[in-house]
Amino acid sequence: MGKKTKVAIAIAAASAAAWAGSKALSNPQKRENKTALTYEHPIVLAHRGGSLLAPECTMEAFETAAELGVHGFEIDIRLTKDEEIVVFHDEYVDRTSDASGRVADFTLAELKEFNFGYNFADLEGFYTFRDQPARIITLRDLLDRFPNKLVNIDMKDEPNTYEGGLMPSKLWRLIEELGAEDQVVVTSFHDEQIDRFNLYAQNRVALGAGVGEVRKAYTSFTSQFGHLYQPKVDVFQIPTKYGVLPLDTTGFINFLNKLNVPIHYWTINDVAEMKHLIAQGAKGIVTDRPDLAMQTLFEQE
């Protein structure tokens, strides 16, 4: 036996021993149950209120989705110039309103002067809100109006900005004031924002996965050391693919389900895809078409 062969065998043996040792010593801990995520059947979350049915992030959208019977909403939040938390996705108001500029450069009163339904075209192509303005709303407005709906809150302001630096603490104080700890999920694309928020919340609020946590989980799943993965969050809200990586396989879904971490997929507007994901084990569908999603769930029961 040559020297190189002996070295290769030794490395393989060491690797196998390390794997066996880690397997024997590991004790994967399931995430504890969070009230906000306690449900028996897959749920529907209206994306920005259901942005293909009514102007996104406006009360008109949330009212429309609620009338359809959705279980909750997936929303984004930003901070205004006077440090109010508004329900809004983009950094700028240009795409959805009749105004122009950064959300953070306007006060709440100024933002309420704009028509956030101005550029909305309904399913038939009509601009039905140009003559009946749809206004921006605060997170407080939404939580007060729908105390029994699950609200998945995505902090959009970049963590290195003034607004992003303030958001985790201001969001926690609002949730605590309203007693909404069991009504919401808090997340961000930025893992550090989730960590900052949880410094205040101390796991009293369900947390969603940031990009880093998704990568960590998928890497663990595809390696031989998946048994070492300890989730830091309570739910994954993810697309079906991350680059070329498939995130909608039964194996990955079961990997997280065994750790008591459900997966909600976004943004799913096709009925066939909704049915496929539910069959695969998805626990939630985030959609711009809550009408189609609710009908799909009804047919699946």
Salt bridges, closest charged atoms under 4 A:
GLU32 OE2 - LYS34 NZ 3.87
GLU56 OE2 - ARG48 NH1 3.23
GLU56 OE2 - ARG95 NH2 2.71
GLU63 OE2 - ARG145 NE 2.87
GLU74 OE1 - HIS47 NE2 3.71
ASP76 OD2 - ARG48 NE 3.77
ASP90 OD1 - HIS89 ND1 2.59
ASP90 OD2 - ARG95 NE 2.72
GLU91 OE2 - ARG102 NE 3.15
ASP105 OD1 - ARG102 NH1 3.05
ASP154 OD2 - LYS156 NZ 3.97
ASP157 OD1 - ARG78 NH1 3.08
GLU158 OE1 - HIS190 NE2 3.37
GLU163 OE1 - ARG102 NH2 3.98
GLU177 OE2 - ARG140 NH1 2.92
GLU192 OE1 - ARG196 NH2 3.54
ASP195 OD1 - LYS232 NZ 3.43
ASP234 OD1 - ARG31 NE 3.05
ASP234 OD1 - LYS34 NZ 3.22
ASP288 OD1 - HIS47 ND1 2.64
ASP291 OD2 - ARG289 NH2 2.75
